[in-house]
Amino acid sequence: MKILIRNGRVIDPGNGKERGRDEVADITIASGRIVSIGAATAFDADRVIDATGLVVAPGLVDLAARLREPGQEHEGMLESELAAAAAGGVTSLVCPPDTDPVLDEPGLVEMLKFRARKLSRCRVFPLGALTRGLQGEALTEMAELTEAGCIGFAQADVPVTDSLVLLRALQYAATFGYTVWLRPLDAWLGKGIAASGAVATRLGLSGVPAVAETVALHTLFEMVRVTKARVHLCRLSSAAGVALLRAAKAEGLPVTADVSINSLHLTDVDIGYFNPDMRLLPPLRQGADRDALRAALADGTIDALVSDHNPVAEDMKNLPFGEAEPGATGLELLLSLALRWGADSGLPLATTLARVTQGPVRVLGDALGSLASSAGRLVEGGVADICLFDPAVEWAVSPSQLASQGKHTPFSFASTGMALPGRVRATLVAGTLAYELQAAPGGNA
């Protein structure tokens, strides 16, 4: 299909300029690729989208989204979660390996990629399990999993307790150029429910100290120095962790990092009176930690903002706080919460969008294959993965609005009383309209 996007504010955070491309222009699309950016002339379009007043941006790239399939379809199915991705403007996502069964066999990876490809809602890049069954004992067949489509190897939220196994995993990954994705968490120090502090003490909840993150970071950085393995740190949560990451990057270690929308906006105070929607991993920390994370994302120390999408079934969330399953839906909120952080931080819109487009793409690097040159960008000849959103609209999040099968989010209007900025109006994946908001304000699409 030939598509003309007319008169939108085109923002490309990654075109090499200080503030990226930011101009009112037309975009023409054919055969899944961007034909031209500028004033469209003599283009016979099958579909015209009037983007007046809308921002036309690269499709978002989310580095942490659980799809719950295979094995946990009661909490989320591929159809519902990829529909949520498209509704959130996300055109590419990375899914962790903690499905049931775990993604430690090539056949499971191939099945997941095949199912996602048939749905044509969002590109799915699976992470393979670093150890068999995520048990932290025997390494998986990384070469076979890579051939099946894995873009890296991870333990999800399960730490490797045996340091020798972790060292060997990093040595093997470094030998073949694989990236290891790890959440820095000491297995013994990280067994609590809430972040250590006054709130956890007052509520009588067992605490997870910041040292649970920093001890793991110290260990990882020492191993990276020895092995030269490329490591991506998933969901940093503490100011102390940020300081260690900043020093590691200054040293030149091959490490990158992300932060979740939850840790970027919320603190342990938001737990209130045991609100189970605030039961998250990593646990919400203090205001000083949140502020350090926000500053590190702004200055580029933290490379990407992620949704940490983790849909949870109703019966697993409506329990006492300590028994509730950690997690929240987030794919449909990623853009809005990025915009709120950017506005609070006084950043140009291009810089804000870079943290959910170009930043994640740099983390993925060559794992994107043929997409590497144009993913997270709007360039002539590049793949037409595009998000159109209205920056002037605010919306109050309610469970009934969410396409995800998981309806629990700490950012629901009932919990925060807060409206979120920016609403996705349309999402294109390889030039195909994967999502369009019907009855949108203003009638522009």
Secondary structure, DSSP 8 states (H G I E B T S, - for coil): --EEEEEEEEEETTSSSSS-EEEEEEEEEETTEEEEEES--S---SEEEE-TT-EEEE-EEES-B---TTT-TTT--HHHHHHHHHHTTEEEEEE-S-SSS-S-SHHHHHHHHHHHHHHTSSEEEE-EESBGGG-SSSB--HHHHHHHT---EE-TT-----HHHHHHHHHHHHHHT-EEEE----TTTT--SEESSHHHHHHT--EE-THHHHHHHHHHHHHHHHH--EEEE-----HHHHHHHHHHHHHT-SEEEEEEHHHHH--GGGGTTT-GGG--SS----HHHHHHHHHHHHHTSS-EEE--B----HHHHSS-TTTS------GGGHHHHHHHHHHHHT--HHHHHHTTTHHHHHHHGGGGGGGTTTTTS--TTSB--EEEEEEEEEE---GGG--SS----TT-HHHH---EEEEEEEEEETTEEEEE-TT-GGG--
